[in-house]
């Protein structure tokens, strides 16, 4: 895998973040994730100001890997790159967006859950694809089944991954890393409960280290 994919795989879990108030929350959240041992974030464009949040997080913790999630348009991809995003994630596969990411020279993790979508992604030479929504789409059983005809892909399952099933996912050699929201719940961010977020990140880190050494 390339250097970015290797780094994300080593961290093991990517917090998927929606920030309604990036000016207030992006900096302390970045610090909490780093303190908890998960120095990576997928900031979703489901909330306005995602590009601002990306910029603030990178400025606050330059060592973090920060990318953009729920990117649906070329304009959002451009805004993310301009803000300093290191990768782009979309919920499905888009040839238009894939081509834009090639133009922007940025890592793209397209969302796939079917053999057709895997095959659409194949010409781009991706090492890692997102499997979303993971649990609702068949979970680890389906991921393993699709890995038989498509062994060239590592997978980043997102959607329904939590502390209870994280170890099972990470134990599968097909899994590059997992995406999750359980450690960055909106209520905890809104209330500034950074200690809880740090604790959940540390629990996650313990599982990753136990499974992957």
C-alpha positions in Angstrom: 0.0 0.0 0.0 1.1 3.6 -0.5 2.3 5.7 2.4 -1.1 7.3 3.3 -2.9 4.0 3.2 -0.2 2.4 5.3 -0.5 5.1 7.9 -4.3 4.9 8.1 -4.1 1.1 8.3 -1.6 1.4 11.2 -4.0 3.7 13.1 -6.7 1.2 12.4 -9.9 3.3 12.9 -10.9 6.5 11.2 -13.3 8.7 13.2 -16.1 10.0 11.0 -17.0 13.5 12.1 -19.8 15.9 11.5 -19.2 19.3 13.0 -22.0 21.9 13.2 -19.7 24.5 14.8 -16.2 24.0 13.4 -14.9 27.4 14.8 -15.7 26.2 18.4 -15.1 22.4 18.1 -12.6 21.5 15.4 -9.5 22.4 17.4 -10.3 20.7 20.7 -11.7 17.7 18.9 -8.4 17.4 16.9 -6.5 17.5 20.2 -8.8 14.9 21.8 -8.4 12.5 18.9 -4.6 12.8 19.0 -4.5 12.4 22.8 -6.7 9.3 22.5 -4.4 7.7 19.9 -6.5 8.2 16.8 -4.7 11.0 14.9 -6.9 10.8 11.8 -10.3 12.2 10.9 -12.8 12.0 8.1 -14.7 15.3 8.2 -18.0 14.9 6.4 -19.6 17.5 4.1 -23.0 16.6 5.6 -22.5 19.8 7.7 -21.7 23.3 6.4 -18.2 24.4 7.0 -16.5 21.1 6.6 -13.7 22.7 4.7 -13.2 25.1 7.5 -13.1 22.3 10.0 -10.5 20.4 7.9 -8.3 23.5 7.8 -8.6 24.2 11.6 -7.8 20.5 12.5 -4.7 20.5 10.3 -3.5 23.8 11.7 -4.1 22.6 15.3 -2.5 19.2 14.9 -0.3 19.1 11.8 0.6 15.5 12.5 -3.0 14.4 11.9 -4.2 12.8 8.8 -7.4 14.7 7.9 -9.7 14.0 5.0 -13.1 14.9 3.7 -16.1 12.5 3.8 -19.6 12.4 2.2 -18.1 14.3 -0.8 -20.7 14.2 -3.6 -19.5 16.9 -6.1 -16.4 18.1 -7.8 -16.9 21.4 -6.1 -16.8 19.8 -2.7 -13.7 17.9 -3.6 -12.0 21.1 -4.7 -13.0 22.9 -1.5 -11.6 20.0 0.6 -8.3 20.0 -1.2 -8.0 23.8 -0.9 -8.5 23.3 2.8 -5.7 20.8 3.1 -7.6 17.5 3.0 -5.3 14.5 2.4 -8.0 12.1 1.1 -11.6 12.2 -0.2 -14.4 9.7 0.7 -17.7 9.3 -0.9 -20.7 7.1 0.1 -20.9 5.6 -3.4 -18.8 5.3 -6.5 -18.8 8.3 -8.9 -16.7 8.2 -12.1 -16.9 12.0 -12.3 -15.6 12.3 -8.7 -13.0 9.7 -9.3 -11.7 11.5 -12.4 -11.7 14.8 -10.4 -9.6 13.2 -7.7 -7.1 12.0 -10.3 -7.0 15.6 -11.6 -6.4 16.9 -8.0 -3.9 14.2 -7.3 -5.6 13.2 -4.1 -6.4 9.8 -2.6 -10.0 8.7 -3.2 -11.9 6.1 -1.2 -15.1 5.4 -3.1 -18.0 3.7 -1.4 -18.8 0.2 -2.8 -21.0 -2.7 -1.6 -21.6 -4.7 -4.8 -19.6 -6.6 -7.4 -20.6 -4.1 -10.0 -19.3 -1.2 -7.9 -16.0 -3.1 -7.2 -15.6 -3.7 -10.9 -16.3 0.0 -11.7 -13.5 1.0 -9.3 -11.1 -1.6 -10.7 -9.6 0.5 -13.6 -8.5 3.2 -11.2 -6.1 0.9 -9.4 -7.3 1.7 -5.9 -5.7 -0.2 -3.0 -8.5 0.6 -0.6 -12.2 1.1 -1.0 -14.9 2.1 1.5 -17.7 -0.4 2.2 -20.7 1.6 3.2 -23.1 1.1 5.0 -21.2 -1.9 6.3 -23.5 -3.7 8.6 -26.7 -2.9 6.7 -25.0 -4.2 3.5 -24.0 -7.6 4.7 -21.1 -6.8 7.0 -18.0 -8.9 7.2 -19.6 -11.9 5.6 -20.3 -10.0 2.4 -16.9 -8.3 2.5 -15.2 -11.7 2.6 -17.3 -13.0 -0.2 -16.5 -10.0 -2.5 -12.8 -10.3 -1.7 -12.7 -13.7 -3.5 -13.2 -12.2 -7.0 -11.6 -8.9 -6.0 -8.5 -9.7 -4.0 -6.7 -6.6 -5.1 -8.8 -4.4 -2.8 -8.4 -3.8 0.9 -11.6 -2.5 2.5 -12.6 0.2 5.0 -16.0 -0.7 6.4 -18.0 2.2 7.7 -21.5 2.1 9.2 -22.4 0.0 12.2 -18.9 -0.5 13.3 -18.5 -0.1 17.1 -16.5 -1.3 20.1 -18.4 -4.6 20.2 -17.6 -5.7 16.6 -14.4 -3.8 16.0 -12.1 -6.7 16.9 -13.9 -9.1 14.6 -13.6 -6.6 11.6 -9.9 -5.8 12.3 -9.1 -9.5 12.6 -10.0 -10.0 8.9 -6.9 -9.6 6.7 -9.1 -7.9 4.0 -9.7 -5.0 6.3 -7.4 -2.0 5.9 -9.1 0.1 8.7 -12.6 0.8 9.9 -14.5 4.0 9.9 -16.7 4.9 12.9 -18.7 7.5 14.6 -19.1 6.0 18.1 -16.2 7.9 19.5 -17.3 11.3 18.2 -21.1 11.4 19.0 -22.8 14.7 18.3 -23.9 15.1 21.9 -20.4 14.7 23.3 -19.0 17.2 20.8 -21.8 19.7 21.4 -21.3 19.5 25.2 -17.5 19.6 24.9 -17.1 16.2 26.6 -13.6 15.8 25.3 -12.6 13.4 28.1 -15.2 10.9 27.0 -14.0 11.1 23.5 -10.4 10.6 24.6 -11.5 7.6 26.6 -13.4 6.0 23.7 -10.4 6.6 21.4 -8.1 4.9 24.0 -10.5 1.9 24.2 -10.4 1.7 20.4 -6.6 2.0 20.4 -6.3 -0.9 22.8 -8.4 -3.1 20.5 -6.3 -2.2 17.5 -3.1 -2.8 19.3 -4.4 -6.2 20.6 -5.5 -7.4 17.2 -2.6 -6.0 15.1 0.2 -5.8 17.6 
